[in-house]
Amino acid sequence: MSTAHERNLITTPITAAYLRGHLEVEETAHGLLPHRLPAWARRQIPDDRLAVAEAQPSGVRLAFRTSATTVNLDTLPTKRVYQGFPPPPAGVYDLLVDHRLTAQATVDGGNLHTITDMQTQTAEFTPGPAGTAHFADLPVGEKDIEIWLPHAEITEVIALRTDAPVEPAPQTGRRVWLHHGSSISHGSNATFPSAIWPALAASAGGVELINLGFGGSAMVDPFTARAMRDTPADLISVKLGINVVNGDTMRLRTFAPAIHGFLDTIREGHPTTPLLLVSPVLCPTHENTPGPLMPDLSSGTLQFKATGDPAETAAGRLTLTIVRDVLADIVKQRSAEDPNLHYLDGLDLYGESDHDAFPLPDSIHPSPEGHRRIGENFTKLVFANNGPFAPTSS
């Protein structure tokens, strides 16, 4: 039964004006579903894996101004579970007041997306009820609030219910950083959404993040490049290679031209914007062994292993070591005519010493501490005064 206080809350339906970090919204029967790829690109998605990943709102947040001390956010989550495994922890909603993490909540219920075959990603859908992320005892007075949505749960946002009026937050005027990457950029193994490494780096760098990190799906897809081409941004980075290797989707002959084409497309819309090409971080599983990557349950926990033959690199199969050489050569070649194109070796973000301190729990993805280390290193190397995303003079 609802309390008198809850009955007196002001209900504000969510509109696109309250959202940040998305490319498009879809009206559903319940509310709004933020998307990180536009509809025309979604129609070109070849598999369910990317369709699910782009609809998971990694980096997407609500931004509003209010004097409320109680904030309820009604949502309908779609939670992903693997048949035969314990369900993952419920997705976390991070509430930030004036850019500082102040409260966290989860939402019970929701739909279930049950993956019945890990290799084929075959899944079953079970509908469920909407729920509420509840935040109370917030600081008094007028304030800017952001609610970061769970990075690994599809989330339909329905309404805010608050004890004071709300209005969309004004634009911050900060530079917009558009980033594309794999599951590590998406936030795999991070425990909450404002602690994925791109969010940590964006906060430290004082920029507004649009995160196109797609778990398992940074495949140098032309539609992703076109979406980036058409998205306004002040800073752009692309972190490519690991998914191509663990999916065993390209050979050396096709990989290098595909990267050139990806960069060409971005440059059509952003001819002089600082553009950073980032190679894969350390992953011993794939440093010198090609894909495909396969799940390994022999230890009783979910691990991953590379199943390719290192000898076949002579025939063009890719490893992370090869990918880094290719990406570095491409930037060296292109930067002679494109001085705003930069290269960052992923080993400088997370290398051997970082792996020694914070090993990859499942052999592929960093731990929460690993995310923090990557975010810190990115900030020092990229947002510093001598970095490619150095602050501009006013």
C-alpha positions as CSV (number, residue, x, y, z in Angstrom):
1,M,0.0,0.0,0.0
2,S,1.4,3.4,-0.9
3,T,2.0,6.0,1.8
4,A,0.5,9.5,1.9
5,H,3.9,10.9,0.9
6,E,4.1,8.6,-2.2
7,R,0.5,9.6,-3.2
8,N,1.5,13.3,-3.1
9,L,4.5,12.9,-5.4
10,I,4.5,14.7,-8.7
11,T,4.6,12.5,-11.7
12,T,6.6,13.6,-14.7
13,P,6.6,11.4,-17.8
14,I,10.0,11.0,-19.3
15,T,10.7,12.7,-22.6
16,A,13.8,12.8,-24.8
17,A,14.7,16.2,-23.3
18,Y,15.6,14.4,-20.0
19,L,18.0,11.9,-21.7
20,R,21.7,12.2,-22.4
21,G,24.2,9.9,-24.0
22,H,21.8,8.2,-26.5
23,L,21.4,8.6,-30.3
24,E,17.7,8.0,-30.5
25,V,14.6,7.1,-28.5
26,E,11.9,4.6,-29.3
27,E,8.3,5.1,-28.0
28,T,7.1,1.8,-26.5
29,A,3.8,0.8,-24.8
30,H,5.4,1.7,-21.5
31,G,7.6,4.7,-22.1
32,L,10.8,5.5,-23.9
33,L,13.6,3.0,-24.9
34,P,16.9,4.8,-25.4
35,H,19.0,3.4,-28.3
36,R,22.7,3.8,-29.0
37,L,22.3,3.3,-32.7
38,P,19.7,5.0,-35.0
39,A,16.8,3.0,-36.5
40,W,18.3,2.9,-40.0
41,A,21.4,1.3,-38.5
42,R,19.5,-1.1,-36.4
43,R,17.8,-2.4,-39.5
44,Q,21.2,-3.5,-40.8
45,I,22.2,-5.4,-37.6
46,P,22.9,-9.0,-38.5
47,D,22.4,-10.7,-35.2
48,D,20.6,-10.5,-31.8
49,R,23.8,-9.9,-29.9
50,L,24.3,-6.4,-31.2
51,A,20.6,-5.7,-31.2
52,V,20.6,-6.4,-27.4
53,A,23.9,-4.6,-26.8
54,E,22.9,-1.3,-28.5
55,A,19.6,-1.2,-26.5
56,Q,21.5,-1.6,-23.2
57,P,22.0,2.0,-22.1
58,S,25.7,2.0,-21.3
59,G,26.5,5.7,-20.6
60,V,22.9,6.8,-21.0
61,R,21.6,9.0,-18.2
62,L,18.7,11.2,-17.2
63,A,19.6,14.8,-16.4
64,F,17.3,17.1,-14.6
65,R,17.2,20.0,-12.2
66,T,15.0,19.9,-9.1
67,S,14.9,20.7,-5.3
68,A,13.4,17.3,-4.6
69,T,14.7,15.1,-1.8
70,T,12.7,12.1,-2.9
71,V,13.1,10.8,-6.5
72,N,11.4,7.7,-7.8
73,L,12.2,6.5,-11.3
74,D,9.7,4.0,-12.8
75,T,11.2,1.7,-15.4
76,L,10.7,-1.6,-17.2
77,P,14.1,-3.4,-17.3
78,T,14.9,-6.4,-19.4
79,K,17.4,-8.6,-17.6
80,R,19.7,-11.0,-19.3
81,V,20.3,-14.4,-17.7
82,Y,22.1,-17.5,-18.9
83,Q,20.2,-20.8,-18.6
84,G,21.8,-23.0,-16.0
85,F,23.7,-20.2,-14.3
86,P,22.7,-18.1,-11.3
87,P,21.2,-14.8,-12.4
88,P,23.6,-11.8,-12.4
89,P,23.1,-9.1,-9.8
90,A,20.3,-6.6,-10.6
91,G,21.4,-3.7,-12.6
92,V,22.3,-0.6,-10.6
93,Y,21.0,2.9,-11.1
94,D,23.5,5.6,-10.1
95,L,22.2,9.0,-8.9
96,L,24.7,11.8,-9.1
97,V,24.1,15.2,-7.5
98,D,26.2,17.9,-9.2
99,H,28.3,15.1,-10.9
100,R,29.0,13.3,-7.5
101,L,27.7,9.8,-6.9
102,T,25.2,10.2,-4.1
103,A,22.8,7.2,-4.1
104,Q,22.2,3.9,-5.8
105,A,19.2,1.7,-6.3
106,T,17.9,-1.4,-8.2
107,V,14.6,-2.3,-9.8
108,D,12.9,-5.5,-9.1
109,G,10.8,-7.4,-11.6
110,G,11.1,-6.7,-15.3
111,N,11.3,-8.9,-18.4
112,L,13.7,-11.8,-18.7
113,H,15.9,-12.4,-21.7
114,T,17.1,-16.0,-21.1
115,I,20.0,-17.1,-23.3
116,T,19.6,-20.8,-23.8
117,D,22.7,-21.4,-26.0
118,M,25.8,-19.3,-25.3
119,Q,27.4,-20.1,-28.7
120,T,24.5,-19.2,-30.9
121,Q,23.0,-16.7,-28.4
122,T,19.6,-18.3,-28.9
123,A,17.3,-16.7,-26.3
124,E,13.8,-16.9,-24.8
125,F,11.7,-13.8,-23.7
126,T,9.5,-13.8,-20.6
127,P,7.5,-10.6,-20.0
128,G,7.5,-9.1,-16.5
129,P,6.2,-6.0,-14.5
130,A,7.7,-2.6,-14.3
131,G,9.4,-1.4,-11.1
132,T,10.8,1.6,-9.3
133,A,14.3,2.8,-8.4
134,H,13.8,4.7,-5.2
135,F,16.1,7.5,-3.9
136,A,15.3,9.3,-0.6
137,D,17.0,11.8,1.7
138,L,18.7,13.6,-1.1
139,P,20.5,17.0,-0.4
140,V,18.1,19.9,0.1
141,G,18.0,22.8,-2.3
142,E,18.1,23.2,-6.1
143,K,20.5,20.8,-7.7
144,D,21.4,19.1,-11.0
145,I,20.7,15.4,-10.9
146,E,21.8,12.6,-13.2
147,I,20.6,9.1,-13.0
148,W,22.8,6.7,-14.9
149,L,20.9,3.7,-16.2
150,P,22.2,0.1,-15.8
151,H,24.8,-0.5,-18.4
152,A,23.9,-4.1,-19.0
153,E,20.1,-4.1,-18.8
154,I,17.7,-2.9,-21.5
155,T,15.8,-0.2,-19.7
156,E,12.5,1.5,-20.7
157,V,12.1,4.7,-18.8
158,I,8.6,5.6,-17.8
159,A,8.3,8.5,-15.3
160,L,9.8,10.4,-12.5
161,R,7.9,10.7,-9.3
162,T,9.3,13.4,-7.0
163,D,8.4,15.6,-4.1
164,A,9.2,18.8,-6.0
165,P,8.9,19.8,-9.7
166,V,11.6,18.7,-12.1
167,E,12.8,20.2,-15.4
168,P,15.4,19.0,-17.9
169,A,18.9,20.1,-17.0
170,P,20.4,22.8,-19.1
171,Q,23.2,21.7,-21.5
172,T,26.5,21.8,-19.6
173,G,28.5,23.3,-22.5
174,R,31.2,20.7,-21.9
175,R,32.8,19.0,-24.9
176,V,31.1,15.9,-26.2
177,W,33.2,12.8,-26.4
178,L,31.9,10.1,-28.8
179,H,33.5,6.7,-28.1
180,H,33.1,3.3,-29.8
181,G,34.5,0.0,-28.5
182,S,33.9,-3.5,-27.4
183,S,32.4,-5.1,-24.3
184,I,35.2,-3.5,-22.2
185,S,34.0,-0.1,-23.3
186,H,30.4,-1.3,-22.8
187,G,31.3,-2.1,-19.2
188,S,31.6,-5.8,-18.8
189,N,32.4,-6.8,-15.2
190,A,32.0,-3.2,-13.9
191,T,29.6,-3.2,-11.0
192,F,27.7,0.0,-11.7
193,P,27.2,2.3,-14.6
194,S,29.1,5.4,-13.6
195,A,32.2,3.2,-12.9
196,I,32.7,1.8,-16.4
197,W,36.0,3.0,-17.7
198,P,34.6,5.5,-20.3
199,A,32.4,7.1,-17.6
200,L,35.3,7.4,-15.2
201,A,37.5,9.0,-17.9
202,A,34.7,11.3,-19.0
203,S,34.1,12.5,-15.5
204,A,37.9,13.1,-14.9
205,G,38.2,14.8,-18.3
206,G,35.2,17.1,-17.8
207,V,33.4,15.9,-20.9
208,E,29.9,14.7,-21.9
209,L,30.1,11.0,-22.9
210,I,28.3,9.2,-25.7
211,N,29.3,5.6,-25.3
212,L,29.0,3.3,-28.3
213,G,30.7,0.4,-26.6
214,F,28.9,-2.7,-27.8
215,G,29.6,-6.0,-26.1
216,G,31.0,-8.5,-28.6
217,S,30.1,-6.2,-31.5
218,A,32.9,-3.8,-32.3
219,M,33.3,-5.4,-35.7
220,V,34.3,-2.4,-37.8
221,D,30.7,-2.3,-39.0
222,P,30.1,0.4,-41.7
223,F,26.7,1.4,-40.1
224,T,28.5,2.2,-36.8
225,A,30.9,4.4,-38.7
226,R,28.1,6.2,-40.5
227,A,26.3,6.7,-37.2
228,M,29.4,8.3,-35.7
229,R,29.8,10.4,-38.8
230,D,26.4,11.8,-38.3
231,T,26.6,12.4,-34.5
232,P,27.8,15.8,-33.4
233,A,30.9,15.5,-31.3
234,D,34.0,17.5,-30.2
235,L,36.2,14.4,-29.5
236,I,36.0,11.0,-31.1
237,S,37.8,7.7,-30.2
238,V,37.5,4.2,-31.6
239,K,38.9,1.2,-29.8
240,L,38.9,-1.7,-32.3
241,G,40.4,-5.2,-32.7
242,I,39.5,-7.5,-29.8
243,N,36.1,-8.5,-31.2
244,V,37.5,-9.1,-34.7
245,V,40.1,-11.5,-33.2
246,N,37.8,-13.3,-30.8
247,G,35.1,-13.6,-33.4
248,D,37.6,-14.7,-36.0
249,T,35.7,-12.5,-38.4
250,M,38.4,-11.0,-40.6
251,R,41.8,-11.8,-42.0
252,L,44.7,-9.4,-42.4
253,R,43.8,-8.7,-46.0
254,T,40.3,-7.4,-45.1
255,F,41.0,-5.9,-41.7
256,A,43.4,-3.1,-42.7
257,P,41.1,-1.8,-45.5
258,A,38.1,-2.0,-43.2
259,I,39.8,0.2,-40.7
260,H,40.7,2.7,-43.4
261,G,37.1,2.7,-44.6
262,F,35.8,3.2,-41.0
263,L,38.1,6.2,-40.5
264,D,37.2,7.6,-43.9
265,T,33.5,7.5,-43.1
266,I,34.0,9.2,-39.8
267,R,36.1,11.9,-41.4
268,E,33.3,12.6,-43.9
269,G,31.3,14.2,-41.0
270,H,34.2,15.2,-38.8
271,P,37.1,16.3,-41.0
272,T,39.2,18.0,-38.4
273,T,37.8,16.7,-35.1
274,P,40.4,15.1,-32.8
275,L,40.2,11.4,-33.6
276,L,41.9,8.7,-31.5
277,L,42.4,5.1,-32.7
278,V,43.0,2.8,-29.7
279,S,44.3,-0.7,-30.0
280,P,43.3,-3.6,-27.7
281,V,44.4,-3.7,-24.1
282,L,46.4,-6.7,-22.9
283,C,44.5,-10.0,-23.1
284,P,46.9,-13.0,-22.8
285,T,44.2,-15.3,-24.2
286,H,44.5,-13.7,-27.6
287,E,48.0,-12.0,-27.6
288,N,49.4,-14.6,-30.0
289,T,46.5,-17.1,-30.5
290,P,43.7,-16.4,-33.0
291,G,40.0,-16.9,-32.4
292,P,37.4,-18.0,-32.3
293,L,36.8,-17.4,-28.6
294,M,34.8,-20.1,-26.8
295,P,33.3,-20.4,-23.3
296,D,35.2,-22.7,-20.9
297,L,33.4,-24.1,-17.9
298,S,36.0,-26.7,-16.9
299,S,36.9,-24.7,-13.8
300,G,33.3,-24.5,-12.6
301,T,33.1,-20.8,-13.4
302,L,32.7,-19.0,-16.8
303,Q,36.0,-18.5,-18.4
304,F,37.0,-18.0,-22.1
305,K,39.6,-19.6,-24.2
306,A,41.0,-19.0,-27.7
307,T,40.7,-22.0,-30.0
308,G,42.6,-20.9,-33.1
309,D,46.0,-22.1,-34.2
310,P,48.9,-19.7,-33.8
311,A,50.6,-21.2,-36.9
312,E,47.8,-19.9,-39.1
313,T,48.8,-16.3,-38.6
314,A,51.1,-16.9,-41.5
315,A,48.0,-17.3,-43.6
316,G,46.5,-14.0,-42.3
317,R,44.6,-15.0,-39.2
318,L,44.7,-12.2,-36.6
319,T,46.0,-11.9,-33.0
320,L,46.1,-8.9,-30.8
321,T,49.8,-8.5,-31.4
322,I,49.2,-8.3,-35.2
323,V,46.2,-6.0,-34.8
324,R,48.3,-3.5,-32.8
325,D,50.9,-3.4,-35.5
326,V,48.3,-2.8,-38.2
327,L,46.5,0.0,-36.3
328,A,49.8,1.8,-35.5
329,D,50.9,1.6,-39.1
330,I,47.5,2.9,-40.4
331,V,47.7,6.0,-38.1
332,K,51.4,6.6,-39.0
333,Q,50.5,6.5,-42.7
334,R,47.3,8.7,-42.4
335,S,48.6,11.2,-39.9
336,A,50.9,12.8,-42.4
337,E,47.8,14.3,-44.1
338,D,45.6,14.2,-41.0
339,P,47.3,15.9,-38.0
340,N,44.3,15.4,-35.8
341,L,44.4,11.6,-36.1
342,H,46.1,10.0,-33.1
343,Y,47.1,6.5,-32.0
344,L,47.0,5.0,-28.5
345,D,48.5,1.6,-27.7
346,G,46.1,-0.3,-25.6
347,L,49.0,-1.8,-23.6
348,D,49.5,1.7,-22.2
349,L,45.9,1.6,-20.9
350,Y,46.2,-1.9,-19.4
351,G,49.5,-3.8,-19.8
352,E,51.5,-6.4,-18.0
353,S,51.9,-4.6,-14.8
354,D,48.2,-3.7,-14.7
355,H,47.3,-7.3,-15.4
356,D,49.6,-8.4,-12.6
357,A,47.7,-6.0,-10.2
358,F,44.2,-6.6,-11.5
359,P,43.9,-9.9,-13.5
360,L,41.1,-10.5,-15.9
361,P,38.5,-12.5,-13.9
362,D,37.2,-14.4,-16.9
363,S,40.3,-14.2,-19.0
364,I,38.8,-11.5,-21.3
365,H,37.1,-8.7,-19.3
366,P,38.7,-6.4,-16.6
367,S,37.5,-6.4,-13.0
368,P,36.0,-3.2,-11.5
369,E,39.5,-2.3,-10.3
370,G,40.7,-2.9,-13.9
371,H,38.0,-0.5,-15.2
372,R,39.3,2.1,-12.8
373,R,42.9,1.6,-13.9
374,I,42.0,1.9,-17.6
375,G,40.0,5.1,-16.9
376,E,42.8,6.6,-14.9
377,N,45.4,5.7,-17.6
378,F,43.2,7.1,-20.4
379,T,42.7,10.3,-18.4
380,K,46.5,10.8,-18.0
381,L,47.4,9.9,-21.5
382,V,44.5,11.5,-23.5
383,F,42.9,14.3,-21.5
384,A,46.2,15.7,-20.1
385,N,47.5,19.0,-21.3
386,N,49.8,17.3,-23.9
387,G,47.3,14.6,-24.9
388,P,45.1,14.4,-28.0
389,F,42.0,15.5,-26.1
390,A,43.8,18.2,-24.1
391,P,41.6,21.1,-22.8
392,T,41.2,23.9,-25.3
393,S,42.1,27.4,-24.3
394,S,39.2,29.7,-23.7
